[in-house]
């Protein structure tokens, strides 16, 4: 019998590597997504990208100096902002 997961996915660790935001999830999975998928992160210098912090018990990512917040679930599910993305119209 399969049960539907009703809780959001939490991250245990986050870091930025080669222009990608990397996450280690509570269930042991590792994943990453391009920082360029988010307009405020797309042109940010590496030193500011690296200042990512986990918030809300690992449910959100926060870049204080860039004023950017991302829900971990949105990134995992590929729900990226619409509009102009770095390198694309």
Phi, psi and omega in degrees: 000127179269143175244143180277132179286126183250357179256155178284155180279130181254147174261143178262337183205149176216149178199168179242132182216123177052045177077009180241140174272122185252141181230139167251116185274159181301332180273006176096349179289149172245135176210165178213161176215154181292130176302330182296349177291345181244120185308320181288339179265338189305317184249012182288142177293153183306320183297326177282323177301323183289351181272021179294140179230147172278141178227166176052051179057036176086008180273346183219155174251143181223131170246097186302309184291337178263354183054048181238133175233137179225130173286132179302316179302320180297316180295317181298320183273000179074025177271083182264157180298150176272168179108193183292126178246145182316122177084358181224154178273000000 
